[in-house]
């Protein structure tokens, strides 16, 4: 049976998202059917602000990762 696992994060925390997805893969030993993702600007993209932690003028983008996998 195929199932789906979703992960969400932000561009400024991409390493955390990678670590979370990789930990889940190791823990479940899932058989991966397909992986796909997306990067998209924050919903308030028209508001220009300076993000202190990165020195950028815009908020970090949203990240989305979907993993389709089979259960045994």
PyMOL commands that place a pseudoatom at each C-alpha (Angstrom):
pseudoatom trace, name=CA, resn=UNK, resi=1, chain=A, elem=C, hetatm=0, pos=[0.000, 0.000, 0.000]
pseudoatom trace, name=CA, resn=UNK, resi=2, chain=A, elem=C, hetatm=0, pos=[1.362, 3.444, -0.904]
pseudoatom trace, name=CA, resn=UNK, resi=3, chain=A, elem=C, hetatm=0, pos=[1.316, 6.248, 1.632]
pseudoatom trace, name=CA, resn=UNK, resi=4, chain=A, elem=C, hetatm=0, pos=[2.581, 9.827, 1.755]
pseudoatom trace, name=CA, resn=UNK, resi=5, chain=A, elem=C, hetatm=0, pos=[4.704, 11.755, 4.255]
pseudoatom trace, name=CA, resn=UNK, resi=6, chain=A, elem=C, hetatm=0, pos=[4.823, 15.568, 4.100]
pseudoatom trace, name=CA, resn=UNK, resi=7, chain=A, elem=C, hetatm=0, pos=[7.538, 17.869, 5.431]
pseudoatom trace, name=CA, resn=UNK, resi=8, chain=A, elem=C, hetatm=0, pos=[7.407, 21.664, 5.554]
pseudoatom trace, name=CA, resn=UNK, resi=9, chain=A, elem=C, hetatm=0, pos=[9.982, 24.260, 6.519]
pseudoatom trace, name=CA, resn=UNK, resi=10, chain=A, elem=C, hetatm=0, pos=[11.599, 27.508, 5.487]
pseudoatom trace, name=CA, resn=UNK, resi=11, chain=A, elem=C, hetatm=0, pos=[14.607, 28.326, 3.362]
pseudoatom trace, name=CA, resn=UNK, resi=12, chain=A, elem=C, hetatm=0, pos=[16.507, 29.649, 6.370]
pseudoatom trace, name=CA, resn=UNK, resi=13, chain=A, elem=C, hetatm=0, pos=[16.147, 26.250, 8.079]
pseudoatom trace, name=CA, resn=UNK, resi=14, chain=A, elem=C, hetatm=0, pos=[16.815, 23.976, 5.104]
pseudoatom trace, name=CA, resn=UNK, resi=15, chain=A, elem=C, hetatm=0, pos=[19.344, 21.896, 7.057]
pseudoatom trace, name=CA, resn=UNK, resi=16, chain=A, elem=C, hetatm=0, pos=[16.727, 21.168, 9.740]
pseudoatom trace, name=CA, resn=UNK, resi=17, chain=A, elem=C, hetatm=0, pos=[14.270, 19.996, 7.092]
pseudoatom trace, name=CA, resn=UNK, resi=18, chain=A, elem=C, hetatm=0, pos=[16.940, 17.753, 5.544]
pseudoatom trace, name=CA, resn=UNK, resi=19, chain=A, elem=C, hetatm=0, pos=[17.809, 16.295, 8.947]
pseudoatom trace, name=CA, resn=UNK, resi=20, chain=A, elem=C, hetatm=0, pos=[14.140, 15.671, 9.769]
pseudoatom trace, name=CA, resn=UNK, resi=21, chain=A, elem=C, hetatm=0, pos=[13.461, 13.929, 6.441]
pseudoatom trace, name=CA, resn=UNK, resi=22, chain=A, elem=C, hetatm=0, pos=[16.650, 11.848, 6.629]
pseudoatom trace, name=CA, resn=UNK, resi=23, chain=A, elem=C, hetatm=0, pos=[15.916, 10.792, 10.224]
pseudoatom trace, name=CA, resn=UNK, resi=24, chain=A, elem=C, hetatm=0, pos=[12.412, 9.695, 9.215]
pseudoatom trace, name=CA, resn=UNK, resi=25, chain=A, elem=C, hetatm=0, pos=[13.831, 7.693, 6.287]
pseudoatom trace, name=CA, resn=UNK, resi=26, chain=A, elem=C, hetatm=0, pos=[16.349, 5.931, 8.560]
pseudoatom trace, name=CA, resn=UNK, resi=27, chain=A, elem=C, hetatm=0, pos=[13.778, 5.211, 11.292]
pseudoatom trace, name=CA, resn=UNK, resi=28, chain=A, elem=C, hetatm=0, pos=[11.096, 3.827, 8.998]
pseudoatom trace, name=CA, resn=UNK, resi=29, chain=A, elem=C, hetatm=0, pos=[13.268, 2.074, 6.412]
pseudoatom trace, name=CA, resn=UNK, resi=30, chain=A, elem=C, hetatm=0, pos=[10.493, 2.998, 3.961]
pseudoatom trace, name=CA, resn=UNK, resi=31, chain=A, elem=C, hetatm=0, pos=[10.591, 1.912, 0.335]
pseudoatom trace, name=CA, resn=UNK, resi=32, chain=A, elem=C, hetatm=0, pos=[10.525, 5.223, -1.534]
pseudoatom trace, name=CA, resn=UNK, resi=33, chain=A, elem=C, hetatm=0, pos=[8.305, 5.387, -4.615]
pseudoatom trace, name=CA, resn=UNK, resi=34, chain=A, elem=C, hetatm=0, pos=[8.696, 9.091, -5.414]
pseudoatom trace, name=CA, resn=UNK, resi=35, chain=A, elem=C, hetatm=0, pos=[9.951, 12.317, -3.821]
pseudoatom trace, name=CA, resn=UNK, resi=36, chain=A, elem=C, hetatm=0, pos=[9.075, 15.827, -4.901]
pseudoatom trace, name=CA, resn=UNK, resi=37, chain=A, elem=C, hetatm=0, pos=[9.202, 19.294, -3.444]
pseudoatom trace, name=CA, resn=UNK, resi=38, chain=A, elem=C, hetatm=0, pos=[8.664, 22.961, -3.965]
pseudoatom trace, name=CA, resn=UNK, resi=39, chain=A, elem=C, hetatm=0, pos=[10.126, 26.286, -2.867]
pseudoatom trace, name=CA, resn=UNK, resi=40, chain=A, elem=C, hetatm=0, pos=[7.806, 29.292, -2.792]
pseudoatom trace, name=CA, resn=UNK, resi=41, chain=A, elem=C, hetatm=0, pos=[7.999, 32.875, -1.528]
pseudoatom trace, name=CA, resn=UNK, resi=42, chain=A, elem=C, hetatm=0, pos=[6.268, 33.726, 1.727]
pseudoatom trace, name=CA, resn=UNK, resi=43, chain=A, elem=C, hetatm=0, pos=[2.657, 34.798, 1.317]
pseudoatom trace, name=CA, resn=UNK, resi=44, chain=A, elem=C, hetatm=0, pos=[3.491, 38.404, 2.256]
pseudoatom trace, name=CA, resn=UNK, resi=45, chain=A, elem=C, hetatm=0, pos=[6.122, 38.795, -0.479]
pseudoatom trace, name=CA, resn=UNK, resi=46, chain=A, elem=C, hetatm=0, pos=[5.025, 42.362, -1.261]
pseudoatom trace, name=CA, resn=UNK, resi=47, chain=A, elem=C, hetatm=0, pos=[6.114, 43.485, 2.226]
pseudoatom trace, name=CA, resn=UNK, resi=48, chain=A, elem=C, hetatm=0, pos=[9.823, 44.313, 2.138]
pseudoatom trace, name=CA, resn=UNK, resi=49, chain=A, elem=C, hetatm=0, pos=[11.538, 43.801, 5.478]
pseudoatom trace, name=CA, resn=UNK, resi=50, chain=A, elem=C, hetatm=0, pos=[15.115, 43.219, 6.529]
pseudoatom trace, name=CA, resn=UNK, resi=51, chain=A, elem=C, hetatm=0, pos=[15.576, 39.793, 8.041]
pseudoatom trace, name=CA, resn=UNK, resi=52, chain=A, elem=C, hetatm=0, pos=[18.176, 40.278, 10.770]
pseudoatom trace, name=CA, resn=UNK, resi=53, chain=A, elem=C, hetatm=0, pos=[19.563, 36.735, 10.880]
pseudoatom trace, name=CA, resn=UNK, resi=54, chain=A, elem=C, hetatm=0, pos=[20.425, 36.572, 7.172]
pseudoatom trace, name=CA, resn=UNK, resi=55, chain=A, elem=C, hetatm=0, pos=[20.884, 40.219, 6.189]
pseudoatom trace, name=CA, resn=UNK, resi=56, chain=A, elem=C, hetatm=0, pos=[18.372, 39.683, 3.375]
pseudoatom trace, name=CA, resn=UNK, resi=57, chain=A, elem=C, hetatm=0, pos=[15.586, 42.092, 2.523]
pseudoatom trace, name=CA, resn=UNK, resi=58, chain=A, elem=C, hetatm=0, pos=[12.931, 39.395, 2.099]
pseudoatom trace, name=CA, resn=UNK, resi=59, chain=A, elem=C, hetatm=0, pos=[11.554, 36.673, 4.313]
pseudoatom trace, name=CA, resn=UNK, resi=60, chain=A, elem=C, hetatm=0, pos=[12.918, 33.154, 3.657]
pseudoatom trace, name=CA, resn=UNK, resi=61, chain=A, elem=C, hetatm=0, pos=[10.902, 31.097, 1.179]
pseudoatom trace, name=CA, resn=UNK, resi=62, chain=A, elem=C, hetatm=0, pos=[8.644, 28.224, 2.211]
pseudoatom trace, name=CA, resn=UNK, resi=63, chain=A, elem=C, hetatm=0, pos=[9.879, 24.691, 1.495]
pseudoatom trace, name=CA, resn=UNK, resi=64, chain=A, elem=C, hetatm=0, pos=[7.714, 21.647, 0.912]
pseudoatom trace, name=CA, resn=UNK, resi=65, chain=A, elem=C, hetatm=0, pos=[8.817, 18.011, 0.538]
pseudoatom trace, name=CA, resn=UNK, resi=66, chain=A, elem=C, hetatm=0, pos=[6.526, 15.075, -0.176]
pseudoatom trace, name=CA, resn=UNK, resi=67, chain=A, elem=C, hetatm=0, pos=[7.626, 11.465, -0.025]
pseudoatom trace, name=CA, resn=UNK, resi=68, chain=A, elem=C, hetatm=0, pos=[5.467, 8.713, -1.505]
pseudoatom trace, name=CA, resn=UNK, resi=69, chain=A, elem=C, hetatm=0, pos=[6.441, 5.373, -0.016]
pseudoatom trace, name=CA, resn=UNK, resi=70, chain=A, elem=C, hetatm=0, pos=[5.323, 1.769, 0.291]
pseudoatom trace, name=CA, resn=UNK, resi=71, chain=A, elem=C, hetatm=0, pos=[4.629, -0.028, 3.528]
pseudoatom trace, name=CA, resn=UNK, resi=72, chain=A, elem=C, hetatm=0, pos=[5.456, -3.676, 3.934]
for i in range(1, 72): cmd.bond("trace and resi %d" % i, "trace and resi %d" % (i + 1))
show_as sticks, trace
zoom trace
